[in-house]
């Protein structure tokens, strides 16, 4: 895997995301209840704190859970909820070790179609339908992973020229458009709740 991504808006963190399937998958896992850039810079921070250039599913899965929580909790914390996210990251890595021999890219390598890719992603710990659909779109739009039916599997996130999610971010301008889209969705939800 070798892609140019600008999700963390930090060159070293984005370079890791572009070359490491596990880092990208971990960033997507962290992308909740924190700004996108914070979430996607998390894998780089974890790798640095582990004294590595990349993330290794076997190594993370084997970490002492309390020590891994401490690693994510160091200032600045990797996430707003470092304890629960440390647990989720370890669960993800344990799943990858058990089902894909620790190879995150094997989740999408040689899939028969978009529906299978979506199913495989939804089976990952911490990946619900929406997160899995966004990741399908991210793989298709930014990494060229386009099994037959990938846009349909991604739902609205697979639409061309959309600005709905991290799958549509190519730089600061598109990040602003995605952020504006998300804010508009929040405003609509508040209006609907107020009725």
N, C-alpha and C positions, 0 to 999 in steps of 0.2 A: 504494500500500500504506500503510495506516495502522492499526496494531494496537497494543494495549497488551500488552507482553511484560515478563516479570520474570525473565529468564534470567541476566542478569549481576548482578542484585540491586544495581545502581547506576543511579539515574534517567537520567543522560545516556547511558550505554551502552545501557540498555534502550530509550530513546527512539529511538536510531539503529537498533537492531535492528527496531523496530516500523515504521519508515518506509523502510528501505533493504533491498531484496531481496538486494543483494550483501553487505551487512553480515551479514545473517542467514545467508546461504550460507557466508560466510567463518567466522563463529562456529561453525557446524556442522562445518566442515572442521577447525578448531582443537580441537574437542571430542574429544580423545583424550590420555590419559596426563597430564592436568592436571584440577584441579577444574572443574566446569562453569562456575562463575561467572568463573573466570580465562579460560577459552576464549571465552566470549561477551562479555567486556569487551574482548577483543583488537581487534575491528574499530574500536571507538571510539578505542582507543589508537593504532592505525595511522592513522586519519583525523586525529587531533590532531597526530601527528608529521609528517604530510604537509601540515599547515596547511590542512586542509579540514574541511567539515562533514559530508561523506559520502565513501564510497569510489567510485572510478571505475575500472571494469575496464580501460579503455584506458590510463589513466594508470599503473595498477599494472603492467599487462602491458609497458609501455614502460620501466619503471624499470631502471636498471643493476642486475643481479642482486646484485653485491657491496654496492652502496649500500642495496638493499632488505634484505639480511641485516643490515647495520649498523642500519638503522631498527628492525627487529624485536628486535635484540639489546640496544639501549639499556636501561639500568636504569629501571624494572623491565622485564625481558624480556617480550615478548608471549606466549611459550610456553617450556616447558622446553627445547624443541629449536628455537630460532629459525632456525637455518640451513636445516634441512629444511623447516620450515613456510613460510619465506619462498619457497622454491622451489615448494612445492605451491600457495601462494596465487597466485604468478605464473602457474603452469601453468593453474590454474582460470580466471584472468582472461584468459589468452591463448585458452583454449578458448571462453570466452564471447564474446570479440571475433570469433573465427573462425566460430562457429556461430550466435550469437544477436546479432550486431552490438553486443556489449558490454552487452546488456540482460538482466540476471539474471532478471528477472520473466518474460521470454519463455520460460524453461524450463518454466513451468507455465501460462502464459497459453494458452488455447484448446486444451488437450490434450483428446483424445477420451475418455480414461478413465484410471482409476487405473493400469492396466498400462502405458500409454504414459508416464504421469508417472514411474513407478518406473524404467522403461527410460531415460528422459531423464536422470534423476538419477544412475543407475548409470554413465552414459557420462561424467559429470563427473570430471575428475582428482581423486583423493583420496576418491572416494565409492564404497565397496563396497556390497554388498546391505544390510547392517544399517544403515549410515549413511543410505542412500537411503530405507529403510523408515521410519526415525525421522523423516526430513525430510518424507516424505509425511504422516505422522501429525501433525507439527508444523504443516504447512500446513493440514491439514484441521481440526484441533482449535483452533488459535489464530488462523488467518488466514481461515478460511471457504473455503479452496480445496478443493472437494469434488467432483471429477469422479466420474462413476459408477464404483463399484468401488474408491474410494480406501481404504476400511477394509480390504478384502481385500488390496490392494497393500501396505498398511502392516503386514500380519501382526498379531502380538500387540500391536504398538505402536499399532494403530488401535482397540483395544478401549476402549469407553467406561468411564469411572471407573477407569482403570488408573493405576498410578504406577510406570511402567517406565522413562521416559526424559524428556528435555527437553520433549517434546511434552505432558507432563502437568503441567508446572510453571506455577503461577499466582501463586505467592508463597512466602514462607519455609516455611509448613507443608507444602505439596506438595513443595517442594524436599527437605525432611527425609524425606518418605515415599519419594521417588524414590531418595534416597541410601541409605535403609534397605533398599530392594529390591535395589539394586546390591550392598550389603554381604552380604546374604543369598545372592545368586547366587555371590559369591566364596567364602563359607563352604561352600556346597554343592559347588563345584568342588574346593576343597581336600580335603573329605571324600572325594569321588569319586577324587581322585588318590591319596589315602592308602590306598585299599583294595587 
